[in-house]
Amino acid sequence: MLAAMPPTRATSTQQGESLIRDRGDACPGALRLHRADDGSLARLRLPGGLLTSRQVEALATAAERLADGHLSVTSRGNVELRGLGDACGGELATLLADAGLLPSEQHERVRNVVASPLAGIDGLGHADVRLWARELDGLLCAQEWTPELSGRFLFALDDGRGDVAGLGADVTLIAESTGTALLLLGDAAHRVPASAAPRAALAAAAAFLAAARAAGNGAWRVRELPGGQGVGVAKALEEAGIPVTPAERAARDGSPRLVGPAAAASAAAPASAASAVTPAAAAAGPLGLADPAQGGPAAGLAPAASASAAAPASAAQAVAPALGAPTGPPAEGAAGAPDGPAASDASAVGARGGPAASGLSGAGPASGVLGSAAATPSGPPPPGARHGAVLVQAPLGRVSVAQLRALLPAPGGEVRVTPWRGFVVPGFTDEAARERLRVLADAGFVTEPGSPWLGVGACTGRPGCAKSLADVRADAVPGNGGLPVHWSGCERRCGHPHGDWVDVLATGDGRYEVTVRTGGSAVPVTGPTVADAVTTARATRRTTIPITTTTPTTTTR
């Protein structure tokens, strides 16, 4: 019987300011394969998650002919092939190149671009960021210097709805209703013309590389630069001939100004985590739990506990609360694991619930970095059929060849892979969309917004990963609740979600530690079984206020 137990120690996934990279980036690609216990692994970048029908079929053929008959969908909307034979590299490269999935052998690992998957479908965004994704991809592949970027360096293109702005990207673009875009890199925020957004993202990446060289610590990501290390974004934009206006911060801590109930909570935020917990909360236990029947916080948690008391680590994280995206330290699987070249392989369904209650004032520069962006904040799109599109998610991020082919035919000739391990197929009539949704449900996809499997993820685990202590995919149970939950076979926690999440970590001998990681805190949870502990943990209310507690007594069965 699986048992939940309290963590023996906390493990941080963030890089410190003293980080020094003394080796090259071993992140796998379509041509640079990674050796795993179940064969070789290839990771294929899909800028913006965009695939043609022909490319979907090519991936199905590659999985069927050369790999283990499945695709793994990653947290960046990319795909992986596992179980590849030692001698199949040339055949795989030819197959991918013929399908247009390998435009440049030198640049294939730096094409890391996520984009709002419903852009151009439901009318909620301010720009069709698919066009940005295609232009940025072309720019990346046309430059001789871009292969110097790490295979983990990430661009996020948000059409203004707030779905991908909080994914911990190095360079984030957010479309605005005024024909402009916000460019975010580290703690820098600039407003540029929307027509120049892809070029601005490229210039920002060049500025990062210059800063990384000056730092001399081998940084792969913006957050790995030493403290105080500047990134000359404004100068790089000027040299690229891009008009730019600095986007001012609204508050001392860099947070955007909020309106509505969230504004009051933010204004009343306590100076310390301890003051956010009332005596009743302390008596009730370590977690601020949501009442499932009411959808609100448990009695005893101060109203201000939903507001952040700490400065965000970057401009992109400052944006996230107002957009409704999850906040907190960005996670990217293997970036923190020196020996984890395939670390972002986690297979998970990453839906994180609905939008935050906050909005944006849109009152000019004093409103903060967002201005007119994201007038309608939203979280990851739930599965279902709407606006002529079918949205599904892959259980634990694994898709069989049969499931992949069930996505076809795509009436619009396009399938979009989401950074929440799902797919969007546009171009249907409403009736045809409902019929296809039924077909995909029969094929094993998650198609209902109320499915307990939404937000449940797992790393590869045994037998594919030699470091794993358990077959986490076989052990995973959904639990009920809102927070995303990720099952990890070892302390690398490959591919865990961003923001608030439930950490289920294998410790060996059939045991798991269950921890709520929210607002920088790590609160252990136990129960009669690991499923009970996960259900309790998932019901935790989202918060960016750390709550300090004592470790509860272990309960097992």
Order of alpha helices (4+ residues) and beta strands (2+ residues): beta-beta-beta-beta-alpha-beta-beta-alpha-beta-alpha-beta-beta-beta-beta-alpha-alpha-beta-beta-alpha-alpha-beta-beta-alpha-beta-beta-beta-beta-beta-alpha-beta-beta-alpha-beta-alpha-beta-beta-beta-beta-alpha
